[in-house]
């Protein structure tokens, strides 16, 4: 399947934002997506993942049949689950190493670094059963569930799209009580990323990817109106975010906007966050398609796309680098020098993420070269 460079670039951008957002005293985290929109990189990542699932599914099914597509995504669910388990183990070990080196960090809960040594089998089992989802890895638990159900839900969506959308909206509406029924290690109800809420965004993405050739001609007939509505939604969400950042002086504005939007809840995916990311996707796909295509062709865009193509490997690396960056930034002194050091560390982890992804994407070349070299020896 021919890849879309702008989508890969946006996936890479989402991973960079996820990494920076989890470095609490970083400087560049003040410029990530969450500072300018009501949604953040998590919504972008899930929507793009759903879109790619829809694109890939219809192509595989057209060439090899439905069963081939189902097997492909069952295999993918296992891969995501393995990434969750392996990543959680590496996360705990790396955290423990940093604490042993007296490099304190707050990105991940300190108990993981203890449990991995005090109760290694228990830690492994609770993660593998998804009874526990270590923070930073918890979005992968959501992804496992979404991909694992795809062999059933996607054929249903492709055959009866309107009914599937109605069921998905109904499940989303009752997301909180449904999530409360899920057994979990957390003191709160169910998984942190509520799968009953986030499934709607994922399957909207699947529908966008699968039916884009049917949907876009219809929407383009109403291009002006859709763009106007999308712009209004994004301006509303931007105003709400700015009011939050201003704080008490802007509280009357925040109260008025909150009365219109209703509660904002990332973990169950509230309506405003959902509609805002969909509005943004329209703006990127249609009015701003040209600029985003141009950005994807720049050196920076190509580097972000390489991160995006790194997939699960890039995700695990971005988590580990956020822990490392957090630990290093906590050693920076106060004052101007400390700010510049934290900026340098932010840039370093971004470059390190790209380097890791680029190395991973070229693994067949360098592994083959190593085999050839050592085979001759």
C-alpha positions in Angstrom: 0.0 0.0 0.0 1.3 3.4 -1.0 1.9 5.5 2.2 0.6 9.0 2.6 3.5 11.2 3.7 1.3 13.7 5.5 -0.3 11.0 7.6 3.0 9.5 8.6 4.2 13.1 9.5 1.2 13.6 11.7 1.7 10.3 13.4 5.3 11.3 14.1 4.2 14.7 15.4 1.7 13.0 17.7 4.5 10.8 19.1 6.8 13.8 19.7 3.9 15.6 21.4 3.2 12.5 23.6 6.9 12.4 24.6 7.2 16.1 25.4 3.8 16.3 27.2 5.1 13.7 29.7 8.2 15.7 30.6 6.7 17.9 33.3 9.3 20.6 33.5 10.2 20.6 29.8 10.1 23.9 27.9 8.9 22.7 24.5 5.8 21.0 26.1 4.4 24.5 26.2 4.2 24.5 22.4 2.6 21.1 21.8 -0.8 20.5 20.4 -2.5 20.4 23.8 -1.7 24.1 24.3 -3.7 25.2 21.3 -6.6 22.7 21.1 -9.1 21.1 23.4 -7.7 17.7 22.3 -4.2 16.5 22.4 -1.8 14.0 20.7 -3.7 11.0 22.1 -6.8 11.8 20.0 -4.7 12.5 17.0 -2.9 9.2 17.4 -6.1 7.1 17.8 -7.9 8.8 14.9 -4.9 8.3 12.6 -4.6 4.7 13.7 -8.3 4.1 12.9 -7.9 5.7 9.5 -5.0 3.5 8.6 -6.9 0.4 9.8 -9.7 1.3 7.5 -7.4 1.9 4.5 -5.4 -1.3 5.0 -8.5 -3.4 5.7 -10.3 -2.6 2.5 -7.2 -3.1 0.4 -6.4 -6.5 2.0 -10.0 -7.6 1.8 -10.2 -6.6 -1.9 -7.1 -8.6 -2.8 -7.1 -11.5 -0.4 -10.5 -11.7 1.2 -12.1 -10.9 4.5 -10.4 -13.8 6.4 -7.0 -12.5 5.4 -7.8 -9.1 6.7 -9.2 -10.6 10.0 -6.0 -12.6 10.4 -3.8 -9.6 9.8 -5.5 -7.6 12.5 -5.6 -10.4 15.0 -1.8 -10.7 14.5 -1.6 -6.9 14.9 -3.5 -7.1 18.2 -1.0 -9.7 19.4 1.9 -7.4 18.4 0.4 -4.4 20.2 -0.1 -6.6 23.3 3.5 -7.8 23.2 4.6 -4.1 22.8 2.5 -3.3 25.9 4.1 -6.1 28.0 7.6 -5.7 26.8 7.4 -1.9 27.0 6.0 -2.1 30.5 8.9 -4.3 31.7 11.5 -2.1 30.0 9.8 1.0 31.5 10.0 -0.4 35.0 13.6 -1.6 34.6 14.7 1.7 33.2 13.0 3.6 35.9 14.7 1.5 38.5 18.1 2.1 36.8 17.6 5.9 36.9 16.6 5.8 40.6 19.7 3.7 41.3 21.8 6.4 39.6 20.0 9.0 41.8 18.3 10.5 38.8 14.8 11.2 40.2 11.9 11.4 37.8 8.1 11.9 38.1 6.9 10.8 34.6 6.1 7.3 35.8 5.0 6.0 39.2 8.0 5.0 41.3 6.3 1.8 42.5 6.8 0.1 39.1 10.6 0.2 39.7 10.0 -1.6 43.0 7.5 -4.2 41.9 9.6 -5.4 38.9 12.2 -6.6 41.4 10.0 -7.4 44.5 7.3 -9.3 42.5 8.6 -9.8 38.9 6.2 -12.6 38.0 3.3 -10.7 39.6 4.2 -7.5 37.7 4.5 -9.4 34.4 1.2 -11.2 34.9 -0.8 -8.2 35.9 0.5 -6.2 32.9 -0.1 -9.2 30.5 -3.6 -9.6 31.8 -4.1 -5.8 31.5 -5.2 -5.8 35.1 -2.6 -3.0 35.4 -1.5 -0.6 32.8 1.6 1.4 33.7 1.1 5.1 33.0 2.5 6.1 29.6 1.8 2.6 28.3 -1.9 2.7 29.2 -2.9 4.0 25.7 -1.5 0.7 24.3 -4.0 -1.2 26.5 -6.8 0.8 24.7 -5.2 0.0 21.4 -5.0 -3.7 22.1 -8.8 -3.8 22.8 -9.6 -1.8 19.7 -7.5 -3.8 17.3 -8.5 -7.1 18.9 -12.2 -6.4 18.2 -11.5 -5.2 14.7 -12.0 -8.6 13.0 -15.6 -8.5 14.2 -16.4 -4.8 14.3 -14.8 -3.7 11.0 -16.8 -6.2 8.8 -20.0 -5.0 10.7 -19.0 -1.4 10.0 -18.3 -2.1 6.3 -21.6 -3.9 5.8 -23.9 -1.7 7.8 -22.1 1.6 8.4 -25.2 3.6 9.6 -26.2 0.9 12.1 -22.6 0.5 13.2 -22.3 4.2 13.8 -25.5 4.2 15.8 -24.3 1.3 18.0 -20.9 3.1 18.5 -22.6 6.3 19.5 -24.8 4.4 21.9 -21.8 2.7 23.5 -20.0 6.0 23.8 -23.0 7.6 25.5 -22.9 4.9 28.2 -19.1 4.8 28.3 -18.6 5.7 32.0 -21.0 3.1 33.5 -19.7 0.4 31.1 -16.1 1.2 32.0 -16.9 0.9 35.7 -17.7 -2.8 35.1 -14.1 -3.5 33.9 -12.0 -5.1 36.6 -8.8 -3.1 37.1 -5.9 -2.4 39.4 -6.7 1.3 39.5 -8.7 2.7 42.4 -10.9 4.5 39.8 -13.5 2.7 37.6 -12.1 0.7 34.8 -9.3 1.5 32.4 -7.8 5.1 32.4 -8.4 5.4 28.7 -12.1 4.3 28.6 -12.4 1.9 25.7 -16.1 2.4 25.5 -15.6 6.1 24.9 -12.5 6.1 22.7 -13.9 3.3 20.4 -16.1 6.0 18.8 -13.2 8.1 17.6 -11.3 5.0 16.5 -14.2 3.6 14.4 -15.0 7.0 13.0 -11.3 6.9 11.8 -11.8 3.4 10.4 -14.9 4.7 8.5 -13.0 7.7 7.2 -10.2 5.4 5.9 -12.6 2.8 4.4 -15.2 5.1 2.9 -13.1 8.1 2.1 -13.8 7.8 -1.7 -17.6 7.7 -1.0 -17.6 10.3 1.8 -15.3 13.0 0.4 -17.3 13.8 -2.8 -20.4 14.4 -0.7 -18.6 16.6 1.8 -16.9 18.5 -0.9 -20.2 19.7 -2.3 -20.7 21.4 1.0 -17.1 22.4 1.4 -17.7 26.0 2.4 -20.2 25.1 5.1 -18.2 22.3 6.5 -15.1 24.5 6.6 -17.0 27.3 8.3 -18.5 24.9 11.0 -15.1 23.3 11.5 -13.4 26.7 11.9 -16.1 27.7 14.5 -15.6 24.5 16.5 -11.8 24.9 16.5 -12.0 28.6 17.5 -14.4 27.7 20.3 -12.0 25.0 21.6 -9.0 27.3 21.2 -10.8 30.1 23.2 -11.6 27.6 26.0 -7.9 26.4 26.2 -6.6 30.0 26.3 -9.2 30.9 29.0 -7.9 27.9 31.1 -4.3 29.0 30.7 -5.1 32.6 31.7 -6.8 31.2 34.9 -8.9 33.2 37.3 -9.2 36.5 35.3 -10.8 34.5 32.5 -13.0 32.3 34.7 -16.2 34.0 33.6 -15.4 33.2 30.0 -14.5 29.6 30.9 -17.8 29.2 32.8 -19.8 30.4 29.8 -18.0 28.1 27.4 -18.3 25.2 29.8 -22.0 25.8 30.0 -22.2 25.4 26.3 -19.8 22.5 25.8 -20.7 20.5 28.9 -18.1 18.5 31.0 -14.6 18.1 29.4 -13.4 14.5 30.1 -10.4 13.3 28.2 -10.5 9.8 29.7 -14.0 9.0 28.5 -13.7 11.3 25.4 -16.2 14.0 25.8 -18.2 15.4 22.8 -16.2 18.6 22.4 -12.9 16.8 22.2 -14.4 14.4 19.7 -15.9 17.0 17.4 -12.8 19.2 17.7 -10.4 16.5 16.4 -12.8 15.7 13.6 -13.0 19.4 12.7 -9.3 19.6 12.7 -9.0 16.5 10.5 -11.3 18.2 7.9 -9.2 21.4 8.0 -6.0 19.4 7.5 -7.5 17.2 4.7 -9.1 19.9 2.7 -8.4 23.6 3.2 -4.9 23.1 4.5 -4.1 20.0 2.3 -1.5 22.0 0.2 0.5 23.4 3.1 0.5 20.0 4.9 1.7 18.2 1.7 4.5 20.8 1.4 5.5 20.3 5.1 5.6 16.6 4.6 8.2 17.2 1.8 10.5 19.2 4.0 13.4 17.7 6.0 11.5 18.2 9.2 8.4 16.6 7.7 10.4 13.6 6.4 12.0 13.2 9.9 8.6 13.2 11.6 7.2 10.8 9.0 10.1 8.4 9.7 9.1 8.5 13.4 5.5 7.9 12.4 6.4 4.9 10.3 8.3 3.4 13.2 5.0 2.4 14.7 5.1 0.5 18.0 8.9 0.7 18.2 8.7 4.5 18.0 6.0 4.6 20.7 8.0 2.5 23.2 11.1 4.6 22.5 9.2 7.9 22.9 8.0 6.6 26.3 11.5 5.7 27.5 12.9 9.0 26.2 10.3 10.9 28.1 11.4 9.2 31.3 15.1 9.9 30.5 14.4 13.5 29.5 12.4 14.1 32.7 15.2 12.7 34.8 17.8 14.8 33.1 15.8 18.0 33.2 15.3 17.6 37.0 19.1 18.0 37.3 19.1 21.4 35.5 19.7 24.5 37.7 17.2 27.3 38.2 17.4 30.4 36.2 18.1 31.3 32.6 20.8 28.7 32.2 18.5 26.0 33.5 15.8 27.0 31.0 18.2 26.7 28.1 19.5 23.4 29.3 16.0 22.0 29.4 15.4 23.3 25.9 18.5 21.5 24.8 17.3 18.3 26.5 13.9 18.7 24.7 15.7 18.9 21.4 18.0 16.0 22.2 15.1 13.6 23.0 13.4 14.6 19.7 16.5 14.0 17.7 17.1 10.7 19.6 13.6 9.6 18.8 14.1 10.3 15.1 17.5 8.5 15.2 16.0 5.4 16.8 13.1 5.3 14.4 15.4 5.8 11.4 17.7 3.1 12.6 14.8 0.7 13.1 13.3 1.5 9.7 16.7 0.6 8.1 17.2 -2.6 10.2 17.1 -4.9 7.2 20.0 -3.0 5.6 22.3 -2.9 8.6 21.4 -6.3 9.9 22.2 -7.7 6.5 25.5 -5.8 6.4 26.4 -7.2 9.9 25.6 -10.7 8.8 27.7 -10.3 5.7 30.6 -8.8 7.6 30.6 -11.4 10.4 29.8 -14.2 8.0 33.1 -13.5 6.2 35.0 -13.4 9.5 
